[in-house]
Each structure stands twice: as structure tokens, then as C-alpha cells.
Amino acid sequence: MNKIDTRFALWGTALLLLILLPLFAGFAGTGWEISQVAGLLGCIGCVALCGAPLRPRNAIPPTLLSLKLHTVIGWISLSLVAIHVGGLILADRVVVEYLKPTAPLYQLAGITAAALLLLVVASGIAAVRRRLFWSHRGFQATHVIGGCVLLALITIHVIATDRYAGDRARRALFLAATIGGILMLLRPRRLAARASTAAAAPLRQLVFGRHSRLILGVATLLAISLGGLIGAAAGGALREPVMSRAERMPLDFPHARHVAVNCLVCHHNFADGRGMDTCVGCHRSSRADLQVGIQARFHGFCFECHRHPDPSLQKHGPVAGCVSCHHSPDSS
């Protein structure tokens, strides 16, 4: 019986643990939950495809997936992402606002990831591949690099969304799975018969031949960059929009339902005695000492309280979509 490769065993365990993340996120409504779980499963499918590539069959560890199974998982992942996006729009009409250029960075990363997944999957169709690429090696390199970038965008989206990877342990698990998926691409060939050649040219040992240097550079750069997401501060920066809105979205904060929370938690400008201005007045200003914008700050308050509440707080519930807060006070 073949010995189980340690790298596959550890990475596969991380993937299985990702499936359990919804159990620790709290229930936020049927439509919202189905859509979010579909998105998570689509992400896991992408991680699995990146970490278990097809060729060459003489790699170490060996290839796990056939071409047919690889293709099927790709289309299933794309379908799950479509359910994720479409389901969220149907469950919460305000989600449409996060498909616009004024969306925060992490949301733009998710939109770009969905578009890139469509391109990666569609380019794998034989007829499309023959039209787009002169050689199989060129297709392979583009496909692999596209998969690496796709995983990076997915990781940014999932961690900054703060739905399933809200605390440090879950962020570390998700990062271990995605970074592990990228690094699993860097597997050597079996070159026992040409040991001297392999020793003379280490990069030649990798499975991608003349493209190994490029793929190694991309994979290493992305893996190092994603490691910076382990800290909570990264999520706040990624919740900032690239383009500011001309008008603020309607917002209704029911103060009467938050009397158990000390007012100074949010209205900290009263505590330090530096003024009586509104949150918007400060966090949209050019003050150098304010490193968090208004959108990231407000969402941070909601996520921190509702997803990681103080033990003394009761009946908090997870944030159930955007419409919970973003509606006019007099709307039905």
C-alpha cells in the first residue's frame, strides 16, 4: 500500500475543517445562509483544484484528479459562486450596492475572483483553449498563475468579509488551506534516472519546465502577501472603498435596542473630550490621526459586536445581511 503523502494529509485536513466553519458563524436567515455556504463551498472547490493539479503524472506527490474530475469540480465551483452572488441579491436587495465601483476593496476582490474563475474554467474548454493559446505549455502556465491569483483574491474576500474567518484561529485555518494550495503546486518531478541533472538545475525539478521560475515567483509572492492577512487590522483596511459615494446609503440604527452597550464604545469622541462632532464629520475628514474611514469604522462596529459579542450581551444575533441596517427609518 502506498504511503500517504504528509503534505496532502495536512492540506486535506485543512480543507475538511473549512467545511465546518458555518457551524461557528451563527444563523442569519435561510436565504442568506444558503448563499453564504454556497460561496464557501465554491471557494473550497477552487482551493482543491489549485492544490491538486493534473500534470505531470510523475510528480511528487502524485496527481490526484483526472482531467474529467478536474473539469467537473471547476464547473461546480463556478455554479456555487453564481448561487452565492444571485442568492445574496435575492435575499437582500441592498447587496446590489456592493456590485458597484463604490464597493469596498474586499468586495471588489470577490467580484474580480468570480470573473477570473469564469475565465479560468471557460478557457479549459478544448475549443476555447485552442483559439486562445499557441501551445499547451502556454495554457498551462496561464492556467496555473490564474489559479494562484484567484486563490489570493478569494482569501482577501473571505477574510475581510469576516463571516467565516472572524477570529485569529479561523483566519489562520483559511490561510493555511489557501497558501497550502498555492504551495502544493511547487512539486518536483521524479527524476531518479537523471539525478545529476536535477542537482545541477534545481528549478528544472519543478513540474512546469521552462515556466517554473515564473510560477515559483508568483506563488511565493502571493503566499508571503497573504500571510499579512492574519492580523485583524488588515480587514479594516480592506473594507475601505476605492471610490467614495456621492450620497450615503440610508442607515437606521435603533439606539433603543442597544441600551446594553456603553455609548462610549461608538461615540469615543465624548470620552477623550476632543469634540462633539459626528462620526462622519471626523472619519471623512483629512485628519492624519484617523486611519480608518467611515465605512470601515461602522462595519467594524457591527461585525465586532454581532459576530464576536461580549459575554454579557444577550440576543445579539449575527448580522443578517445589509438591509438590517441600511434602510430608511420610515421604510416598511
VEXDREN-2710 file (C-alpha; in Angstrom, 1 decimal):
% VEXDREN-2710
k/r/px/py/pz
1/MET/0.0/0.0/0.0
2/ASN/1.3/3.4/-0.9
3/LYS/2.3/5.7/2.0
4/ILE/0.1/8.8/2.4
5/ASP/2.0/11.9/1.5
6/THR/2.2/14.2/4.6
7/ARG/1.7/17.3/2.6
8/PHE/-1.6/16.0/1.1
9/ALA/-2.7/14.8/4.5
10/LEU/-2.2/18.1/6.3
11/TRP/-3.6/20.2/3.4
12/GLY/-6.6/17.8/3.0
13/THR/-7.4/18.1/6.7
14/ALA/-7.4/21.9/6.5
15/LEU/-9.9/21.7/3.6
16/LEU/-12.2/19.4/5.6
17/LEU/-12.1/21.8/8.6
18/LEU/-13.1/24.7/6.3
19/ILE/-16.4/22.9/5.6
20/LEU/-17.2/23.1/9.3
21/LEU/-16.8/26.9/9.6
22/PRO/-20.5/27.7/9.1
23/LEU/-21.2/25.8/12.4
24/PHE/-19.4/28.6/14.3
25/ALA/-20.8/31.6/12.4
26/GLY/-24.3/31.8/13.8
27/PHE/-27.6/31.7/11.8
28/ALA/-28.5/34.8/9.8
29/GLY/-31.6/33.7/7.9
30/THR/-32.3/30.9/5.4
31/GLY/-31.6/32.7/2.1
32/TRP/-28.6/34.4/3.5
33/GLU/-27.1/31.2/4.9
34/ILE/-27.7/29.1/1.8
35/SER/-26.0/31.8/-0.3
36/GLN/-23.1/32.2/2.0
37/VAL/-22.5/28.4/2.4
38/ALA/-22.6/28.1/-1.4
39/GLY/-19.9/30.7/-1.7
40/LEU/-17.7/29.0/0.9
41/LEU/-18.1/25.6/-0.9
42/GLY/-17.2/27.3/-4.2
43/CYS/-14.0/28.7/-2.5
44/ILE/-13.1/25.3/-1.1
45/GLY/-13.5/23.8/-4.6
46/CYS/-11.1/26.4/-6.0
47/VAL/-8.6/25.7/-3.3
48/ALA/-8.8/21.9/-4.0
49/LEU/-8.3/22.4/-7.8
50/CYS/-5.2/24.6/-7.2
51/GLY/-3.6/22.2/-4.7
52/ALA/-4.3/19.1/-6.8
53/PRO/-3.3/20.0/-10.4
54/LEU/-3.4/17.5/-13.2
55/ARG/0.1/17.3/-14.7
56/PRO/2.6/15.8/-14.8
57/ARG/1.5/12.4/-13.6
58/ASN/5.1/11.6/-12.4
59/ALA/5.0/14.5/-9.9
60/ILE/5.8/14.1/-6.1
61/PRO/3.2/13.8/-4.6
62/PRO/1.3/12.2/-7.4
63/THR/-1.6/13.6/-9.3
64/LEU/-5.0/13.1/-7.6
65/LEU/-7.5/14.2/-10.1
66/SER/-8.4/13.0/-13.6
67/LEU/-9.0/15.6/-16.3
68/LYS/-12.7/14.9/-16.2
69/LEU/-13.0/15.2/-12.4
70/HIS/-10.9/18.4/-12.5
71/THR/-13.2/19.9/-15.1
72/VAL/-16.4/18.8/-13.2
73/ILE/-15.1/20.4/-9.9
74/GLY/-14.3/23.6/-11.8
75/TRP/-17.8/23.9/-13.2
76/ILE/-19.4/23.0/-9.8
77/SER/-17.3/25.7/-8.1
78/LEU/-18.4/28.3/-10.7
79/SER/-22.0/27.3/-10.2
80/LEU/-21.7/27.6/-6.5
81/VAL/-20.3/31.1/-6.8
82/ALA/-23.2/32.0/-9.1
83/ILE/-25.6/30.8/-6.4
84/HIS/-23.7/32.8/-3.8
85/VAL/-24.0/36.0/-5.8
86/GLY/-27.5/35.5/-7.1
87/GLY/-28.8/34.2/-3.8
88/LEU/-27.5/37.2/-1.8
89/ILE/-29.1/39.6/-4.2
90/LEU/-32.4/37.8/-3.9
91/ALA/-32.2/37.6/-0.2
92/ASP/-31.1/41.2/0.4
93/ARG/-31.7/43.9/-2.2
94/VAL/-29.0/46.2/-0.7
95/VAL/-26.4/43.7/-1.9
96/VAL/-26.7/45.3/-5.4
97/GLU/-24.9/48.4/-3.9
98/TYR/-21.8/46.2/-3.4
99/LEU/-21.6/45.3/-7.0
100/LYS/-20.8/48.9/-7.9
101/PRO/-17.4/50.6/-8.2
102/THR/-18.0/52.3/-4.8
103/ALA/-17.9/48.8/-3.1
104/PRO/-15.1/48.2/-0.6
105/LEU/-11.8/46.6/-1.6
106/TYR/-12.7/43.2/-0.3
107/GLN/-15.9/43.1/-2.3
108/LEU/-14.1/44.2/-5.5
109/ALA/-11.7/41.4/-4.8
110/GLY/-14.6/39.0/-4.7
111/ILE/-16.1/40.3/-7.9
112/THR/-12.7/40.0/-9.7
113/ALA/-12.4/36.5/-8.3
114/ALA/-15.7/35.5/-9.7
115/ALA/-14.8/36.9/-13.2
116/LEU/-11.4/35.3/-13.1
117/LEU/-13.0/31.9/-12.1
118/LEU/-15.2/32.1/-15.1
119/LEU/-12.3/32.9/-17.4
120/VAL/-10.2/30.0/-15.9
121/VAL/-13.0/27.5/-16.3
122/ALA/-14.1/28.6/-19.7
123/SER/-10.5/28.6/-21.1
124/GLY/-10.2/25.0/-20.1
125/ILE/-12.8/24.1/-22.8
126/ALA/-10.8/22.4/-25.6
127/ALA/-12.2/24.6/-28.4
128/VAL/-11.6/27.8/-26.4
129/ARG/-8.1/26.7/-25.4
130/ARG/-7.1/26.0/-29.0
131/ARG/-8.2/29.5/-30.0
132/LEU/-6.5/31.4/-27.2
133/PHE/-3.2/29.6/-26.8
134/TRP/-0.5/28.6/-29.3
135/SER/0.9/25.8/-27.1
136/HIS/-0.2/23.7/-24.2
137/ARG/2.7/24.9/-22.1
138/GLY/1.5/28.5/-22.5
139/PHE/-2.0/27.5/-21.5
140/GLN/-0.7/25.5/-18.5
141/ALA/1.4/28.4/-17.2
142/THR/-1.5/30.9/-17.7
143/HIS/-4.0/28.5/-16.1
144/VAL/-1.8/27.9/-13.0
145/ILE/-0.9/31.6/-12.5
146/GLY/-4.6/32.5/-12.9
147/GLY/-5.5/29.9/-10.3
148/CYS/-2.9/31.3/-7.8
149/VAL/-4.2/34.8/-8.3
150/LEU/-7.8/33.5/-7.9
151/LEU/-7.0/32.0/-4.6
152/ALA/-5.4/35.2/-3.4
153/LEU/-8.5/37.2/-4.3
154/ILE/-10.8/34.6/-2.7
155/THR/-8.7/34.8/0.5
156/ILE/-8.9/38.6/0.7
157/HIS/-12.7/38.5/0.1
158/VAL/-13.4/35.8/2.7
159/ILE/-11.2/37.1/5.5
160/ALA/-12.2/40.7/5.2
161/THR/-15.9/39.8/4.9
162/ASP/-15.4/38.4/8.5
163/ARG/-18.3/35.9/8.1
164/TYR/-16.5/32.6/8.4
165/ALA/-12.9/33.7/9.3
166/GLY/-13.7/36.2/12.0
167/ASP/-11.2/35.3/14.7
168/ARG/-7.4/34.6/14.5
169/ALA/-7.8/30.8/14.7
170/ARG/-10.2/30.7/11.8
171/ARG/-8.2/33.2/9.8
172/ALA/-5.1/31.0/10.3
173/LEU/-7.0/27.9/9.2
174/PHE/-8.3/29.6/6.0
175/LEU/-4.8/31.0/5.2
176/ALA/-3.2/27.6/5.9
177/ALA/-5.6/26.0/3.3
178/THR/-5.2/28.6/0.6
179/ILE/-1.5/29.2/1.0
180/GLY/-1.0/25.5/1.2
181/GLY/-3.0/25.1/-2.0
182/ILE/-0.7/27.6/-3.8
183/LEU/2.5/26.0/-2.5
184/MET/1.2/22.5/-3.3
185/LEU/1.8/23.5/-7.0
186/LEU/5.5/23.6/-6.4
187/ARG/6.0/19.9/-6.6
188/PRO/9.1/18.2/-8.1
189/ARG/9.3/15.6/-10.8
190/ARG/10.5/12.1/-10.2
191/LEU/14.0/12.3/-11.8
192/ALA/15.8/9.4/-10.2
193/ALA/17.3/8.4/-13.5
194/ARG/18.7/11.9/-14.0
195/ALA/19.8/12.8/-10.5
196/SER/22.9/14.7/-11.7
197/THR/20.8/17.0/-13.9
198/ALA/18.4/17.6/-11.2
199/ALA/21.1/18.6/-8.8
200/ALA/22.7/20.9/-11.3
201/ALA/19.4/22.8/-12.0
202/PRO/17.0/22.8/-9.0
203/LEU/14.3/24.7/-10.9
204/ARG/14.2/22.0/-13.5
205/GLN/13.0/19.7/-10.9
206/LEU/9.6/21.5/-10.7
207/VAL/6.8/20.2/-12.8
208/PHE/6.4/23.3/-15.0
209/GLY/9.6/23.1/-17.0
210/ARG/10.7/26.4/-18.5
211/HIS/7.8/28.3/-16.8
212/SER/8.9/27.0/-13.3
213/ARG/10.8/30.2/-12.5
214/LEU/7.8/32.4/-13.3
215/ILE/5.3/30.2/-11.4
216/LEU/7.6/29.9/-8.4
217/GLY/8.0/33.7/-8.2
218/VAL/4.2/34.3/-8.4
219/ALA/3.4/31.6/-5.9
220/THR/6.0/32.7/-3.4
221/LEU/5.0/36.4/-3.7
222/LEU/1.3/35.6/-3.2
223/ALA/1.9/33.3/-0.3
224/ILE/4.0/35.9/1.5
225/SER/1.5/38.6/0.8
226/LEU/-1.5/36.6/2.1
227/GLY/0.4/35.9/5.4
228/GLY/-0.2/39.6/6.2
229/LEU/-4.0/38.9/6.5
230/ILE/-3.6/37.0/9.8
231/GLY/-3.9/40.3/11.7
232/ALA/-7.3/41.9/12.3
233/ALA/-6.0/45.3/11.1
234/ALA/-5.9/44.1/7.5
235/GLY/-9.7/43.5/7.4
236/GLY/-10.3/47.2/8.4
237/ALA/-8.2/48.5/5.5
238/LEU/-9.9/46.2/3.0
239/ARG/-13.3/47.5/4.0
240/GLU/-12.5/50.9/2.6
241/PRO/-14.0/51.7/-0.8
242/VAL/-11.8/52.7/-3.7
243/MET/-14.3/55.3/-4.9
244/SER/-16.4/57.4/-2.5
245/ARG/-20.2/57.6/-2.8
246/ALA/-21.8/60.8/-3.9
247/GLU/-24.6/60.1/-1.3
248/ARG/-24.6/57.9/1.8
249/MET/-26.8/54.8/1.9
250/PRO/-29.8/55.1/4.1
251/LEU/-29.0/54.0/7.7
252/ASP/-31.2/53.2/10.6
253/PHE/-29.5/52.4/13.9
254/PRO/-32.1/51.6/16.6
255/HIS/-30.5/53.0/19.7
256/ALA/-33.3/51.7/21.9
257/ARG/-32.2/48.1/21.1
258/HIS/-28.6/48.8/22.0
259/VAL/-29.0/50.2/25.5
260/ALA/-26.9/47.4/27.0
261/VAL/-23.9/48.8/25.1
262/ASN/-22.0/51.7/26.6
263/CYS/-22.5/54.7/24.4
264/LEU/-18.7/55.5/24.5
265/VAL/-18.0/52.3/22.6
266/CYS/-19.1/54.0/19.5
267/HIS/-19.1/57.7/20.5
268/HIS/-15.5/57.7/21.6
269/ASN/-15.0/61.4/20.9
270/PHE/-17.1/62.1/24.0
271/ALA/-14.6/60.0/26.1
272/ASP/-11.5/61.8/25.1
273/GLY/-13.1/65.3/25.2
274/ARG/-11.9/66.3/21.7
275/GLY/-15.2/67.4/20.4
276/MET/-18.9/66.8/19.8
277/ASP/-18.7/66.2/16.0
278/THR/-20.5/63.3/14.3
279/CYS/-18.8/60.1/13.3
280/VAL/-19.0/61.1/9.6
281/GLY/-17.5/64.5/10.3
282/CYS/-14.3/63.0/11.7
283/HIS/-13.9/59.8/9.8
284/ARG/-14.4/61.5/6.4
285/SER/-12.0/64.3/7.2
286/SER/-8.4/64.5/6.3
287/ARG/-7.1/64.2/9.9
288/ALA/-3.8/62.4/9.9
289/ASP/-4.5/60.6/13.2
290/LEU/-7.6/58.8/11.8
291/GLN/-6.5/55.7/10.0
292/VAL/-10.0/54.2/9.5
293/GLY/-12.6/55.7/7.2
294/ILE/-16.3/55.9/8.0
295/GLN/-17.4/52.9/6.1
296/ALA/-14.8/50.6/7.6
297/ARG/-15.4/52.0/11.0
298/PHE/-19.1/51.5/11.0
299/HIS/-18.9/48.0/9.6
300/GLY/-16.2/47.2/12.2
301/PHE/-18.5/48.2/15.0
302/CYS/-21.3/45.9/13.6
303/PHE/-19.0/42.9/13.0
304/GLU/-17.2/43.2/16.3
305/CYS/-20.3/43.4/18.4
306/HIS/-22.6/41.0/16.5
307/ARG/-20.1/38.3/15.5
308/HIS/-17.8/38.5/18.5
309/PRO/-20.0/39.8/21.3
310/ASP/-19.1/40.4/24.9
311/PRO/-20.3/37.5/27.0
312/SER/-22.5/39.9/29.0
313/LEU/-24.6/40.8/25.9
314/GLN/-27.7/38.8/25.1
315/LYS/-29.9/38.4/22.0
316/HIS/-27.3/39.9/19.7
317/GLY/-27.6/37.5/16.8
318/PRO/-25.2/37.6/13.8
319/VAL/-25.6/40.4/11.3
320/ALA/-28.3/39.2/8.9
321/GLY/-27.3/40.9/5.7
322/CYS/-27.1/44.6/4.7
323/VAL/-30.8/45.5/4.9
324/SER/-30.8/45.1/8.7
325/CYS/-29.1/48.4/9.0
326/HIS/-29.3/50.0/5.5
327/HIS/-32.9/51.1/5.2
328/SER/-34.7/54.3/5.9
329/PRO/-36.3/54.6/9.4
330/ASP/-39.7/55.1/7.8
331/SER/-39.4/52.3/5.3
332/SER/-41.6/49.3/5.6
END
